[in-house]
């Protein structure tokens, strides 16, 4: 970051001196490019950072511009009062547009937001208060301490100051805990929810930020052009803005700005060839999506990762056990499942399942595929709601709690299929889990940014300590998808432990591991239990289950068919018939099979 300061300072000086080298027409083009750069930041935040498809950004732009125009020309308000109300209107519309994002995602959300953009365009084209197709002209020149802002040169300095503040705030948000949660939601909303992210509020936040930036751009546009008309906010301009963000790099705020500025300038060069230009934009977008999905801004990071990979392989170190252990309370129940049932249409996945896990225990849950093991985990962690039955955590009824509430209550889990955030680094994966603040804390980003900076530094120190403990320090800057499978498994366990859980749910953690990796896994699980964490583990590796678990619960066809110490469970005929099989039973560790045969 410190090495980028001279570059940023140099660009700032160049931007400040830019008007001295431009004629009037070029200055106007640059002014419009700055407006589109602001729009690009807003679209980048909602689409690239948060992963929410938004084709209504041009509508936010229009709402800011038209509200300012209507209030100044029809209601007689001063420009800056109207500007403040226009920003509020754009934010409120962003809040309204976010509501469909709570129900639908992917291309369905794109269709809904595109429909809202079309509805806005239809309204301004036909509403008398908006000037219909002729638009609204003769907007007042924004007053500012006697400065003549009718000059494109002087208005540029207002724009560039607003743009610098907006860019700095966007970069601050993206690099802060809120930005990491937004990116985690983009990569895998299910895993993000398991780590405590309040997904509905995060989606709302993304659209509100998008509306805010659209409103700012609209106000500046109204003050610059002093004329608003429907064609400025057309769907063609929406797709041009989308092309700007995709080409520049939708996951990078700087890339969004770069794409917006470059395409704004190219559009002016090709103004006499608009039909061919539109075709060219579409072709470039397709090529970027196929060959460079992270855009122009993502190319340096790609080259840097390849360079680091060529410098040698990092080394996985041993796990360092926790020094201080919390002694379990004798007889204290950590998790109690009472008569839980779950049905998926005609399939009864769980049938009156009950299980009691005591504090400080390692409980194994085994059974054939389709027996309901992962469904049980999904109910305990809040992803499914049970039809009947109760789930109690340390005596508290948590039935029906959402994943983020259970996360805050001390439940952490891993997944049968790895759900690491692939576009975040290993360190950032850990940081997402370490952040235990609520989304409502977001107001501090505006009024107490230094508190956010201090929190980020504290989280960074904790993340580095946890990476050292799990032997992952040398992989901190790597993306999980580039790591061997066994290391990814350890990263996922480290991420779960970053939440400071009381109850840890491990869903087939030994799947895909070799013998040495399974041995290390067993050591880590025992150390976690010794640190005071209660562990429930789903596993098909019966050797690991029998040697590691204090008690084992066996499911078959959604029912509990055995529950008890491993040696006793291994001798139950129903277990042998339903799951172990005679060959597996005979191949268990000698003392287990001998004890079971008595």
C-alpha positions, 0 to 999 in steps of 0.5 A: 500500500505504501508503495502505491502512495507515490503513484496515487500522488502522481496521478492526483497531480496530473489530474489537477493539472490536466485542464491546462492542456485541453481545449474546451471540447476536450475538457467537456469530454473529460468532465463526462468521463468523470461522471461515468467513472463514478457510475463505474465505481457504483456498478463495480461495488454492487456487481464486481465486489458483491456479486449482485447483477444490477442493470438498473445503475443507469436508473439510479443515475437518472433519478439523481439527475431528474430529481435535482432538475425537477426540484430546481426548475419546478419547486424552486429549490436551491441547487445544493438542497435539491442535490442532497434530496436527489442523493436521498432519492437515489439511495431510497430507490437503491434500497427498493431495488435491493428487495428482489435481490433477497428473493432471486439471484443470477440472471433472474435478478438481472431481468428484474433490475433491467425491468426497473430501468425500463420502467424508469425510462418509460416514466421520464419519457411520458411524465409531464413533470419530467418534461416527457421526451423533451426533457428539462432544460435551463437548470440553474448553475450551481452556486459556489462562493462566487465561482462561475461553475458554468465553465467546464474547466472550473466545474472539473475541479468540483468533479475531481474533488468529489471523485477523489473522495468517492474513490477513496471511500470505495477503496476503503470499503473494499479493503475493510472487513465489510468489503471482505464480507461482500466479496465472500458473499460474491464467491459463496453466499452459503459459506459466508452465511456460515461464517456469520455474514448477514447475507440479506443486509449485505445485499441491501448494502451493496445496492444502497452503495450503488444507488449512492454513487449513481445519485452523485453521478446524476447530480454532477451531470445535472450541474455540468450539462444543466439539461436532462433528457431520457436518451442519456439514461437509455438501456444502450448507455446501461450496456455501455456502462456494463462494458466499461466495468467488464473491460476494466475489471469488475472486481477492481474499483480502479479497473472500473474507473479505468474502463469507464474513462477509456471507453468514454474517450473511445466513444468520442473518437468513434462518435461518427461510427456509433453502429460499428462502435456498439458492435465493437464494444460487444465483441470486446466484452465477449473476448474479455469474459472468455479470455480475461474474466478479471478484466484489464485490472486483473492481468497484473495480479495474474502475472504476479501469481505466476511469478510467485509460483515460479519462485518455489513451493511454500511449505506446510508446517506442523500444527501448534496446539493451543496453550490454554485449555478450557476444561469441560464441565462434567455432564454439561450438554453442548448440543442436544437434538430432540426428535428432529425430522426433515422431509424433502417432498416425498423423501423423509431425510430425517425421522425423529433423530435424537442425539446428545453431545456433552461438553468437550466430546468428539462425537462421530456421525456415520452411516451410508450415503443418503442416511441424512448425516449432512442434512442433520448438520444443515439443520444444526447450522441453520441452513435447513429448518426442521418440520418437527423437533428441537435443537438446543445449544448449551441448553438454549433453544436455537431451533430455526435460527439463521446461520449468522445467528448460530455463528454468533452463538458459537457454531462453526462448520466445514463442508463436505465439498470444500467451500473456500472463497476462491477469489480471496487469499488464504489470509482473507478467508481467515479474516472473514471468519475473524470478523464478528461484527454485525452488518449494522456496524456499517455506519462507522465507515462513514462517521468513525473510519479510524475505528474501522482501521483499528479493527482491521489491524487487530484482525490482521494480527489475529489472522497472522497468529492463526495462520502460524498456529495451523502451519499455513503462514507461507500460503497466506497470499495464495488463493485456495484454489491453487493449493493442494487438496490436503492444504485446502482442508486445513485452511477450511478448518483454520477458517472455522476455528477463526470464529472462536466456536464452542461447537465445531461441525466437521463434514467428512474432513478426511475425504481425499486425504492420504494416510499421513494427512489423516494422521495429522488431521486426527492430531489437530482434532484432538488438540481442538477438543483439548482447547475446549471445543466440542467436535461433531464429525461426519466421516466415512473413514472408520479407522479414524472414527473408531480411534478418534471419537468418544461416542459414535451415532449411526444413521441409516435411512434417516433414523438412529440405529445405534449410539454409544462408544465406538467398540459397542457400536461396531458390534451392533448387527444392524450397523454391520448390516446397514453400513460396515459390512462384514469385510469392513467389520473384520478390517477394523483395528484389532482391539476394536474387532476383538472387543466387538466379537465378544 
